[in-house]
Amino acid sequence: MNSAKPSGRIHFAGYRIGETYCLSPSTAIIAVDQVPNELNQIPGTKPWLMGAGRLGRQLMPFINIARFLHIPRCENSKAAASSAIFVKGDEAIGNVAVVVDELIEFIPAAELTDCDQADFKIPPGLGKSMRRTVTARGRTWALIDLKALISDDKIQNVDLS
């Protein structure tokens, strides 16, 4: 992270997209939950837009991020993407439910250590939102900026035709 250890109060959500293990700060996250069995389908949209669902009283889109970024499923995983990370967007973007392949754990910031990115492979679609690589709990993680991820023009301009 940097030479000063971050506060242990900030936690990072650990999740997997395809074969890539990712971490994002909890400050960008409203909630995490399972994807509802029934989402309101939006006719004529792209296949990565799974539909709309509610978090409390707020209606938001559910986006299968692996499908959106053309990231293949992990060969070891038999489960369908079933966990959603509800991301705080700004006024222009709004809040979005990002559906990931697996929600793994929450890790305190104090446990993260910077590591060399030279040998780390990341799918091209995640490259714009990756800030660095870190290690924690015996694994190398891509540190992902969720707001940058949901700010992609293709997500913001869903073509209904």
N, C-alpha and C positions, 0 to 999 in steps of 0.2 A: 504494500500500500504506500507507505513512505517511512522515513526513519522514525517518526513518532507512532507509537502503537495507537490504533483507533480505540475509541471507547467501547467497552464490552456491552454497552446498552444497545448499540445498533446490531441488528441481526440480519443475516443474509438468507434468503430463501434458496435452497438447493433443489434443482430440478433437472430433468433430462429432456433434450430435444434430439430425437434420433439417437446417435451414439455420443453426443456432446453433453457433458455435464456442465451446467450453468449455475451461476450465483447472481442474485440481484438483491439490492438493499431493500429491506422491509419498508423503508420510508416511501417507496414508490408503489407499495401494495396496499390495497384497501382490505382484501380478504383472500383466502384460498379456500376452495371447496371442490367437491366433485361436480362434474358436468351434469346438469339435470337430465333425466331420461327424456323429457319432452321439452324441446325448444320450439319457439314459434318460427317456422320456416319462412324465409323471405324468397318468394318465387323469382326465378331468373337471375339469381346471384351466382357468384363463383363457388366452386365446390369447397373451398377453404372457409367460407362463411357458413358456419354450422347452423346459424339462426340467431334469434334474440331471446334473452331470458332475463330474469329479474334477480337483482341483489337488493333485498329489502323492497323499497318502492321504485327503485331505479331500473329502467329497461336498458340493456346494453347488448352489443353484439358479442357473439362467441366466435373466436377465430382459431381454427386449428393451425397453429403457427408452423408446424413441420410441413404440413401440406402447402401452406402459403409460400414457404421458402424452398419448396421442392427438396426437402431433406428426407431421405428414406428412413423407414422405421428400423430400429435396432434389430438385428437378426435374432438376438437372444430373447427379445420381448414378444410375448404372445398377446398381451393385453392391448386393447385399443386405448387411444388417448382418452383419459377420463378425469384428469385433474385440471382445474382452472385457477389461474392466478388473475385476480381482479386488479387491473392496473389503473392508477390515478393518471388521467390525462389532463392536459391543460384545457382552457376554454375552447380553443380551436379544435381540439381532438376529441375531448370527452373521455369517459371511462370505457375500458375495453376488457373483456374477459379473454385472456390468452390461454388457450388449451394446450397443455404440454403432455408429453408422453408419460412422465412420471414425476410426482412431487416426492422429493427424497427426505429432506430434513432442513431445519433452521440452524445456522451456525453463527455464533457470536463473532463480531468483527475482530475481536482480539485474537482469535485463532487463525486468522488469515495471514499468509506470508507470500510476498511477491515471488514469482519464479520466472525463469527464462522462457520466452515465448518461441524460441527458435525451432523446437521440435513439435510444437503444438499445432495440430491440424484442426481447422474449423471450417464448417460448410460456408461457402461464399455468401449466402444470404444473411448469416449472422455477423459477418465481418464488420458491417457499418455500425452495429450496436455494441460490439465487443470493445471494452476499454483496456483490459490487460488479462493476464493469467495469474492465478493465485493457487496456493496449495492449502489444504486443510483436511484433516482427518484421513490422511493417506491417499488423497486424490488430487489431481490437477483439475481446476475449474476455470471456465471462461467467465469473466466478470462482465455481465450484460446489463446495459442501460435499457430498461424496459420502456421508458418514455421514447427513446430513440427508435426502438423496435416498432412501437405502435404508430410512430409518426411517418411511416413509409407512405408515399403518395398513393400507392395502389390500395392500401387499406382505407385511406381517407376519401378516395374517389371511387367507391364501389360502383361498377357499371351495371345498371339494371337492364340493359338491352341485350 
